[in-house]
Amino acid sequence: MKTRLISVLVGALLSAQTGGAQTAGQETAKTEPPKLVTKVFQLKHQGQAELGDVLSAFGSVIRWSKGERTWTLAVTDTPEKVAAVEEVVKRLDVPAPPPKNVELTVYLVAGLQQAVQETVPKELEPVMKQLRGVFSYQGFRVIDTLVVRTRDGQEAEASGVGAATAVPPESGQRTIYQIRLGSVRITPESQGNVIRIDKLKLGARVPVSVGPNPRDYQYLDTGFGTNIDVREGQKVVVGKANIDGANAMILVVTAKVVD
């Protein structure tokens, strides 16, 4: 839509200025060549990559010069054409809109072979119902919930130590985890924003019982990596990482665009 509006703007200015030039040309072509002027503009926010194609539509002679932080252009053409270029520069040389913020809520859930007293937040109950219908685990326990805020097009990461929910939880040992997001991008759609998360990686060190004594345990490394699309407000089961063949680590993500 922005490109179409720019094309309409340039077309209107060209039509108006070219029409006047043709009339003047018809009257003065036999007496004198068209008058040419040169005007220099310093761009404050945009550059050749953003405005080069738009300004080339005027057919003027434009010389670009890049400074340390800004661009300068010298435009040579008829006064009418130069005025039209100046109008376009005024309208388009504006600051780019700041990137939007994305807030991700990540739930790290343990799927356990043995039944346990579950501590599941109310907002996760529909997801737990879905998991029970898909997997044969006897219990689920939320190891940790974290909120990560990043910007559109940027990466993020978080790490932490989960609650005392080892496998089995009676050992009292804690799970150590790290979550990395390669990039987060917002795609507006008619039904709402879709947040694309590329190179999402979960790494976790989970304590696992290795003997009859609850204190007999060892840490096992587990995790996974994937790319996902999350519709704003929707809770998505990202993936499952096996721990010891009987238990697993499950990642649930929801995302929203915030001011």
URKA-V591395 format. One record per backbone hydrogen bond with DSSP energy under -0.5 kcal/mol. CO is the residue of the C=O (numbers start at 1). NH is the residue of the N-H. If there is no record, write none. Layout:
BEGIN
CO;NH / CO;NH
END
This chain:
BEGIN
1;5 / 2;6 / 3;7 / 4;8 / 5;9 / 6;10 / 7;11 / 8;12 / 9;13 / 10;14 / 11;15 / 12;16 / 13;17 / 14;18 / 15;19 / 16;20 / 17;21 / 18;22 / 19;23 / 20;24 / 21;25 / 22;26 / 23;27 / 24;28 / 25;29 / 28;31 / 28;32 / 37;77 / 39;75 / 41;43 / 41;73 / 43;71 / 47;51 / 48;52 / 51;55 / 52;56 / 53;57 / 54;57 / 55;58 / 56;59 / 60;62 / 61;76 / 62;64 / 63;74 / 65;67 / 65;72 / 70;67 / 71;43 / 72;65 / 73;41 / 73;75 / 74;63 / 75;39 / 76;61 / 77;37 / 78;82 / 79;83 / 80;84 / 81;85 / 82;86 / 83;87 / 84;88 / 85;89 / 86;90 / 87;91 / 88;92 / 89;93 / 92;94 / 100;152 / 101;258 / 102;104 / 102;150 / 103;256 / 104;106 / 104;148 / 105;254 / 106;108 / 106;146 / 107;109 / 107;252 / 108;143 / 108;144 / 109;111 / 109;250 / 110;112 / 110;141 / 111;248 / 112;138 / 112;139 / 116;118 / 119;142 / 121;124 / 122;125 / 124;128 / 125;129 / 126;130 / 127;131 / 128;132 / 129;133 / 130;134 / 131;134 / 131;135 / 139;112 / 141;110 / 141;143 / 143;163 / 144;108 / 146;106 / 148;104 / 150;102 / 151;154 / 154;184 / 156;181 / 158;179 / 160;177 / 163;165 / 163;175 / 166;168 / 167;209 / 168;171 / 169;172 / 173;166 / 175;162 / 176;205 / 177;160 / 178;203 / 179;158 / 180;201 / 181;156 / 183;198 / 184;153 / 184;154 / 185;196 / 186;188 / 187;194 / 189;192 / 193;232 / 194;187 / 194;196 / 195;197 / 195;230 / 196;185 / 196;198 / 197;228 / 198;182 / 198;183 / 199;182 / 200;226 / 201;180 / 202;224 / 203;178 / 204;206 / 204;222 / 205;176 / 206;220 / 207;167 / 208;218 / 213;216 / 215;217 / 216;210 / 216;211 / 218;208 / 220;206 / 222;204 / 224;202 / 226;200 / 228;197 / 229;231 / 230;195 / 231;234 / 234;236 / 236;238 / 236;253 / 239;251 / 241;249 / 247;243 / 247;244 / 247;245 / 248;111 / 249;241 / 250;109 / 251;238 / 251;239 / 252;107 / 253;236 / 254;105 / 255;233 / 256;103 / 258;101
END
